[in-house]
Amino acid sequence: MREVCRISGGSLPKQKRRWSGSYATQDSMPLGGSCYAQHPALVLFDVKVEDEAWATALSFAEVVYPDDGIIVSWLHRLIHGAADTFFNQDNRRFQLCLTFAARSVRFVLVDRCGVAGSLLYDIDEHPEVLVRLVAGLMFYNRPSIGFDTTITTLKNGDRQIKVRQDVYDIVKKLAMSQDVRGKATIVWHARRNGVDVVIKDNWTQPHDHVEAKVLEIAKDIPGIPKILAFETVLINRIEDSTSNLLDFRAREVRVHQRMVTTPLANRLSYFRSKKELISVLVDAIEAHRALADKNILHCDISCNNIMIADEEMGEPLRKGLLIDADSAQSIGDIGYWVGLVGTYTFMSSAILTRGSSVKQKPSDDLESFWWVLIYLCIRYAGPENTTRADYVATIKSFPPFDEDQTKADPTGRLKRHLLSAKGLVESEILPYFTLYFEDLKPCILELRDAFKRNKYKFSYDDMLDVLRRTRDALPLVENWSAQDNPVHRLERSPVESPPKRRRIANR
């Protein structure tokens, strides 16, 4: 095996590796950190690893039945294992793994473009294939089996990340995409020379630098993050791309890119008062308007893309930020092909109803702001991320937020009907509000009335006028305690533990 590695140009790792079959049976304990693949047949670890889990797994193998020529069966098992690997290892670029069917073996690559598998090789007829595959996994260096060497762990456990020539200390992970195939965005809070920054890492189409271009155009707009650095990640001095491992015309190509921005921000749900929440929305809409004046439409308004900037000295209210311009389009270039772009829950009635047959307009994004406010008033029972205990059941029973994308048309029609018909907001939406948001009900109704007056679409002037008046009328300090509302709980950050269900690929 050492000779195979030498001939193929690989270098032997400093640490030895071992295979474990301790998790193969249903009676055994699940592999730590698993969501889908609880019982992989074999898992590869470094010898010195004590905590066996998906977070420390180097590779894995699955045993399938010989008649599993049904590609879907072994494919799903490998995707599930790769999903657990990616979710637990934010420094993983791709996953290499094996499947065994009786006396046959298959080599499989899972990366941000999907899955690619080799032919099924008979081990008796081609024993050298098995030797080479095992040798590669056992002895290849970490970059060669999918690790990102620009992210390192120091002896004291601290982690660092390199962007261009600058090294940043990783403070914590802020967000992580749940996709295997697609952009696979990861966001970290990092620090360099005492300055807090945000580092965003994703896999995009070649020459697709949408967000970096937008931030450069919008560098003078308040409420839009400022870009400090942008790069295509280099692994062994080569631009990191899915085409480096596998390149043929039928397969898409994704390039590994990284961007550093400022300021650091908090999730919208961490507002300190209703006054601050409305003020943040005003800032975000003003930023959106300024983008539109530069011929840019954001196209993905959601509660995740409206943030609260870190506190500024002397300011009673923190500022709002409009982030994540990955889906932004030049207004003049928007075509009918745009379709369902953005976060499904907050899409406008027109986009949901007519999809790819309608051009997205600023009024569609403004309607998304309205649905964001509705969502917050239903989900949260107070400030500082206080979520109502019956949130899941409540949202599932609220038809406008139905997440079944096959029902896009009826959901869009329902949203339009709720906004347009007399009395439906009062009877079908406001009763879902938690007690804390009782005094925002007049604001919601004023926005609805302005929508109807303006020929059934939202406008910047009307929306900002209503929100500013609402903000000015609300108290800066609230006399509120979580104990005042019996339906509440404090929700932890979603990156602290893997979700019970995850979407495997972008739609």
C-alpha positions, 0 to 999 in steps of 0.5 A, a space after each residue: 500500500 505504501 508503494 501504491 501511494 508513492 507511485 500515485 504521488 500521495 504522501 503518507 499521513 503522520 497518524 495511522 488510521 483504523 477501520 471500525 465496525 462497532 456501529 454496523 448492527 441495529 443493536 449497536 450504539 449509533 455513531 455519535 452526531 448521526 442524524 441519518 446514517 446511524 449504523 454505517 458498516 465501517 468507519 475510518 478514524 485516525 488511530 489516536 482518536 478517542 471520541 468516535 463520531 461523525 465529527 472525527 470520521 475520515 471515510 466510511 463504507 456500506 454493505 449492500 445486497 447484491 441485487 441493490 443494482 437498484 441505484 437509489 438504495 445504495 445512493 441514499 445510504 451514502 448521501 445520508 452518511 455524507 450529510 452527517 459528515 458535512 454537518 459535523 465537519 465544517 472543514 470538509 470539502 468532499 467525502 470519499 467512501 465505498 460500497 460492498 455488494 457480495 464480492 464487488 466494490 464501488 468507489 463513490 465521491 460525494 461533493 457539492 455537485 452531488 454523487 458520482 460512483 465508479 463501476 462495480 468491480 468484482 474483487 476476485 477479478 480485480 483485486 488490485 482495485 480494492 488494494 488501491 482504494 483502501 490504500 488511498 483512504 488509509 494513506 492519502 493526506 487529508 486534503 486528498 480525502 476531502 479536508 480543507 487545509 485552510 482551516 486548522 486546529 491548534 494544540 489548545 483546541 482553538 481554530 483558525 481560518 485563512 483568507 488570502 494571506 490573513 489568518 483569523 481566529 474562529 470564535 464560533 459557527 453562526 450558521 450552516 446550510 443543511 444541504 449536501 448539494 448546492 452552495 453549502 454556505 457556512 458562516 463563522 464569527 471570526 476575529 483578527 487583531 481584536 476586530 470581529 468579522 463575519 466569514 462566509 464560505 460557499 460553493 458557487 457556479 464559476 464566475 458567479 460572484 453575485 454577493 461580492 459584486 453587490 457589496 462592492 456596488 453598495 459599499 456606501 449604503 447604510 444597512 448593507 455589510 461592508 466587504 473586507 476580502 474575497 477569494 477563491 479558496 486555494 488548496 495546495 496552491 490550486 483553486 478549489 473546484 469540484 472539477 479538480 476531482 471529476 470533470 465531464 460535461 454532464 456534471 455541473 461545476 462549483 467553485 469554493 469561495 470565501 468572503 470576509 465582511 463587517 459588522 458582526 450581527 445578531 439574528 433578528 429574533 434577538 431584538 430587545 424590544 418591539 421598538 428596536 424590532 420595528 426600527 431594524 425593519 425600517 433600516 432594512 427596508 431603507 437599505 433595500 430601497 437604496 439597493 433598488 435605486 442602484 438597480 439591484 433587487 435583493 430577491 430573498 427577504 427572510 427573517 434570516 437575512 435581516 440582522 441586528 448589528 452589534 451595539 454602537 456606543 451611545 445609540 439607544 437602538 441597534 441598527 438593522 442590516 440586510 444581508 445575503 445578496 446571493 440571490 440579488 438580480 439587476 432589476 433591468 436584467 430580471 427575466 421570467 426565468 427567475 421563478 421561485 427565488 428566495 426563502 419559500 415561507 416569505 415569498 410574495 403571493 405573486 411569485 408563489 402563484 405565477 412562479 416563472 411566468 412573472 418578473 420579480 419586482 420591489 413590491 414582491 420583496 416588500 410583501 416579504 417584509 410584511 410576512 416576516 413581521 407576521 412570522 415574528 409576531 406568531 413565533 415569538 412570545 417576547 424579546 431576546 429570542 423567546 419562542 412560544 412553546 407551541 410554535 411548531 404546532 402553531 406554524 403548521 396550523 397556519 396555512 400561509 406558512 405551509 412549507 410544501 412547495 408543491 402547493 405554491 400556487 394555492 398558498 400564493 392565492 391564499 396569501 393574496 386573498 388574506 391581504 385583499 379581502 375585507 376582514 380576513 387579516 383580523 379573523 385569520 391572522 391576528 388571532 395567531 399573535 402572541 400576547 407580547 405583540 398585541 400592540 403591533 396589530 394596528 401596525 399590521 392593519 395599517 400596512 394591509 390598508 396601504 397595500 389595498 390603497 396602492 392597487 394591491 401592492 406594497 410601496 416604500 413610502 407607505 410601508 416606511 411611513 407606517 413603520 416609522 410612526 409605529 416605532 416612534 410610538 412604542 416605548 424604549 424600555 418595556 415592562 415585560 417578563 417571560 413569566 408574564 406569558 405562560 406560552 414561552 421557552 428560550 430557544 437555543 441556537 440551531 447550530 448547537 445540535 443537528 436538526 432532526 430532519 435535514 434537506 439533502 439538496 437544493 431545490 
